[in-house]
Amino acid sequence: MNEAISNTSPLVYLHRIDALDWLPRLFATIWTPPAVVTELREGLVRGYNSLKGSSHGDASLRRLRSA
C-alpha cells in the first residue's frame, strides 16, 4: 500500500472535518517530520481542536529521521 509524507496542517484539517478515516483507505503509513508531534501537542495545550495519538484506523503516523 502507498505511503505519504505530511506536515501538520493536512492532518489537523482532516481531523477538524472528521475525515481522518480517509487516511487508512489511501495510505498504510504517513511519515511526518518530528516537529509535527510538537505542533500537535502545542495545539492541545492551547485548547485547539487537534488530533491525539499516532495511529488512525489502520494508518500509522511515523516520524522521519534526520539524515
Secondary structure, DSSP 8 states (H G I E B T S, - for coil): --EEE--HHHHHHHHHTT-GGGHHHH-SEEEE-HHHHHHHHHHHHTT-----SSEETTEEEEE----
